[in-house]
């Protein structure tokens, strides 16, 4: 089974680099490297969600056209991209994932609370670092920070300018929604995911803020492993 992992704003595929150690041997991770970061740092960042999904779709196409079962995980911005990718997959009549995991992201039909990408530089930096998840050494190295800020701001713009489009068909995929008990995203915003699937939608609370997947990595990955093991047995 493949597990397609899509990172958060400003994140690279390194975010999920240790997950394979915690997953069963029959689950292989496909870490998505988005344009403008990591190995693709020299590439232009996406202007909108559609561009990002176009790119991710091409990366995962061999999985979609193969026979091996797969699932998708996204954290924060990655959840939004995972949602739109799932609609692309369903609309193109590919095999659907056995599960999709949405982490630390309010339901896609809800508008953003702020336009953080429009904040002036120092206010933007303060906001980004207040959420956690960004290495402290980056804050202490202004030259390095200036190098990464454009891609982080581009990601915030991508999320905050997203226009939700209601489809005639719900996603025929089981949803698993993860959230931190100290995150600013409220539980009712997370519960909104249920209106976008014709299958089951389950929620799981973790201790921590917006980036709970870092301190709670073992529990997060173990839960994913348990869910996928059950789904694989059920669908093979």
N, C-alpha and C positions, 0 to 999 in steps of 0.2 A: 504494500500500500504506500502511496505517496502522500506526504503532507506538505502542501504549498503554503509557505509562510510569507506574509507581506508586512513590512515594517511600518513603524510610526513616522510622523513628520521628522525629517532630519536624520532618520535612522538608516542604517545599511544592513546588509545581509548578516553582518557580524553579530547582530542582536540575537540571532537564533543559533549561533555557531556551536553552542554546547548542548543543544537540545537532543542531539542524536545519542548522547551518552545515557539519557534518561528514558528514551523510547525503546520499545520492543524492537528486536532485530528485524522484524518484517515490516517496520514502518521507516520509510526513507524520506528525509526532508529535502524539499526543493526550496532553497532560500532565494527569494526574488530580490535581485539587485536593481533598484530603481535608478533611472537616469539622473545624473548629477551628484551621485554619492558613491562611496566605496570604489569598486573596480571601474565604475562608470563616471567617476568624478568629473572628467573633462567634457562629458556630454551635457547638452542643454537640458535644464529641468523642464518638466511638463508645464504647459500653460493652464491645463484644466484636467478634470477627472477623465474625460473621454480620451484624451491623449494618453494618459497613464494606463487606462484599461486596454487601449489598442496595443500598447507595448507589452503589457503583462500577458495579454491573450496570445500574442505570438510566442512568447517564452514558454507558456504552458501548453501550447497546442499539441506537442507530441504526447503529453499525458492525456489530453482530452480525446485524442484519436486512438489511444492504445486500449488495452483491455484490463489493465490493473486498476483496482479501486483507488480513489483518492479523496482527500478532504482539504479544506482551505481554512487557514487561520490568519486573522488580521488584527493588529493592535492599533487603536485610535484611528489615525488616517488610514491605516491598513484595513480596518474594518469597512470603511466606506468604499475603498477600492475593491475589497472582496465582495461586497454587496453588488456593485455594478458588474463585476466580473461574472458573478453567478447569473445575473440576468442575461449577459452576453452569451454565456454557455447554454442557458436554457433556450434563448431565442434562436440560436444556431443549431438547436437539436443535437447537441453533444451529450454524452453520458454525464449525468449530474454527479456532483460529489456526494459521498455518503453522509457528510456532515459539513457544516460551516460554523466556525467559531468567531464570534464578534467580541472583541475585548476593548473595554474602556472607550466606548463610543456610544453616544446617544443615538436613538433610532434615526434613520436617514431622512425621514420626512420633517424632522424638527429643524428649524432654522438656527444658525449659530447665534450665540449670545453676544459675541463681540466680533469685531473685525480687527483681530490682532495683527494681521499682515499690514495694516495701515498705520500701526503705532510707530512713533519716531524711534530711533535706534535704541536709546537707553531704556525706554519703557518696554520696547519689544524684548530686549535681552532679559530684563527683570521678569517679565511675564513667562518667558520660555523656561528660565531657570527655576522659577517658583513651582513649576509642575514636577520638577525632578527629572531623572532620566538622562540628563545631559552631564557629561563628566565635568567635575570641578576644575580640572586642569585646563579645560577649554575656556572657562571664565577668567582664569588667571593668565592666559596667554592671548593678548588682544590681537596679535597678528594672525594667529591660528583661528581665533574667533571670527575675525573679519573675513577669513577665507570661507568659513562654513555658513555664515549668516545668510547669504543670498539664497542658498538651497533650502534652508530652514524656513525663511520667509516665503519662498515660492510654494512650499508645501502647505503652509498656513493659508496662503491665498487660494490654493487648489481646493482646500476643504471649505473655506468660508465663502467662496463664490459658486459652490456647487448648487445646481438647481435640480431639486428632486422632481422626477417625472413619474406620475402614477401609471402603472401598467395595468393592462386588462387581466393578466395572469399573475397570481402569486407565485413565489418560488416554491417548487415542490421538493424542498430540502429541509431536513431537521436543523433547527437553530440551537446553538449553545452560546449563551451570553455571559461573559465574565465581567465583573466590575469590582473596584476597590471600595471598601467601606468608608474611606476617608477622601475619596475623589469628589470634586465639585459636581460631577454628573449625578443627578438624583435618580433614585430607583425607578420612579415613574417614567423617566426619560429612557431608561434601559428596557423597561417593560414594553415600550412602544414597538420593539422589534417584532413582537408576536403578530402584528397585523400584516406582516410582509411574507408570511409563509403559510402554506396549506398543510404543513406538517407540524410536528411538535416544536415548542420553543421552551427551553429550560434556562434558568438563571443560576449563576454560582457566584457567591460573594467571597472576596478575598480580603485579608487584612492589608491595608495600605492605601496609598493615594493613586494618582493617575498611572504611575508606572509600577504598579504592584507586581507586574510580571518579573521584575528583577529580583526583589527580595523573596518573592514567593515562587521563584522559578521551579523548584522541585515539585511543589504541589500543583502548579499549573500544568506542567508537562506530564506528571503522573496522571492527572485527571483526564487530559487529552488522550493519553495512552489507553486508559481504561475504557473511555467512550469509543475510541476507534477499534479497539479489540472486540468489543461487543458488536459494533456495526459491521465489522468485517465478517465475523461469524454469521451474522444474520443475513448478509448479502452475498456471500460466496456460493 
